[in-house]
């Protein structure tokens, strides 16, 4: 078992854990929504996604977000997942990222959607 993200305790005072697929999803979320420089011992970690969403909404912004996210996922999680499809939609104040990937430890194909509102 893996430590769950965000770190928390269950009703028995023990650390919350996550199975492998849930842990990988949580790691993807961390890569997406961490800005480079936020982690003291790993200053390059993250995608810089939240820095770009304040730019005016356009097709070129969506393309830049997809490129940044794809590169970050490849760099940080290449040993765990094989990204098959990545879609970024920025509509009004909601950013939606849909990632289809193969979980390399099991060969299972998964699709996850991540959203941030009020951006």
C-alpha positions in Angstrom: 0.0 0.0 0.0 1.0 3.6 -0.6 0.5 6.7 1.5 -2.6 8.6 0.3 -2.5 12.1 -1.1 -3.2 14.5 0.4 -1.7 13.2 3.6 -4.4 12.5 6.2 -5.4 10.1 9.0 -8.4 7.7 9.1 -10.8 7.3 11.9 -8.4 5.0 13.8 -5.6 7.6 13.7 -3.6 5.7 11.1 -2.2 7.2 7.8 -4.7 6.9 4.9 -3.4 4.6 2.2 -4.2 4.1 -1.5 -4.0 1.1 -3.8 -1.7 1.3 -6.8 -4.2 2.7 -9.4 -5.4 5.4 -6.9 -1.8 6.3 -6.0 -0.8 6.7 -9.6 -3.9 9.0 -10.1 -2.8 11.0 -7.1 0.7 11.3 -8.5 -0.7 12.6 -11.8 -2.7 15.2 -9.9 0.4 16.3 -8.1 2.4 16.7 -11.3 -0.5 18.7 -12.9 -1.1 21.1 -10.1 2.3 21.7 -8.6 4.3 24.6 -10.0 8.0 24.2 -10.5 9.8 25.7 -7.5 7.1 24.7 -5.0 9.0 21.6 -3.7 12.1 22.5 -1.8 14.1 19.3 -2.6 12.8 18.9 -6.1 12.5 22.4 -7.7 11.9 21.2 -11.2 8.9 19.0 -10.2 5.5 20.0 -11.7 3.9 21.1 -14.9 3.6 24.9 -14.5 0.0 24.4 -15.5 -1.4 26.9 -13.0 0.9 29.6 -14.2 -0.5 29.4 -17.8 -4.2 29.4 -17.0 -4.2 33.1 -16.3 -3.2 33.8 -19.9 -6.1 34.8 -22.3 -8.0 31.7 -23.4 -7.1 30.7 -26.9 -6.3 27.7 -29.0 -2.6 28.4 -28.6 -2.9 28.4 -24.8 -4.6 25.0 -25.0 -1.8 23.7 -27.2 0.8 25.1 -24.8 -0.9 23.5 -21.8 -1.1 20.1 -23.6 2.6 20.3 -24.5 3.7 21.2 -21.0 1.5 18.6 -19.3 2.6 15.9 -21.7 6.3 16.7 -21.2 5.8 16.8 -17.4 4.0 13.5 -17.2 6.6 11.9 -19.4 9.4 13.2 -17.3 8.0 12.4 -13.8 5.8 9.3 -14.4 7.3 7.6 -17.5 8.1 4.5 -15.4 4.5 4.2 -14.2 2.3 5.2 -17.1 2.2 5.4 -20.9 0.0 8.4 -21.9 -2.2 7.5 -24.8 -4.3 10.7 -25.1 -4.3 14.1 -23.4 -7.1 16.7 -23.8 -7.1 20.1 -22.2 -10.2 22.3 -22.2 -10.3 25.7 -20.7 -13.9 26.9 -20.7 -15.0 30.0 -18.8 -13.4 29.6 -15.4 -13.0 25.8 -15.5 -9.9 24.0 -16.6 -10.6 20.3 -17.5 -7.8 17.9 -18.3 -8.6 14.3 -19.5 -5.8 11.8 -19.6 -6.0 8.3 -21.0 -3.0 6.1 -20.1 -1.9 2.6 -19.6 -0.8 1.7 -16.1 2.4 -0.1 -16.8 2.4 -2.4 -13.7 -0.9 -4.0 -14.8 -1.4 -3.1 -18.5 -4.8 -1.6 -17.6 -6.0 1.3 -19.6 -7.4 4.1 -17.5 -9.0 7.5 -18.2 -8.9 10.2 -15.6 -10.4 13.7 -15.6 -9.0 16.5 -13.5 -10.8 19.9 -13.0 -10.0 23.2 -11.4 -12.7 25.8 -11.1 -12.3 29.5 -10.5 -9.1 29.8 -12.4 
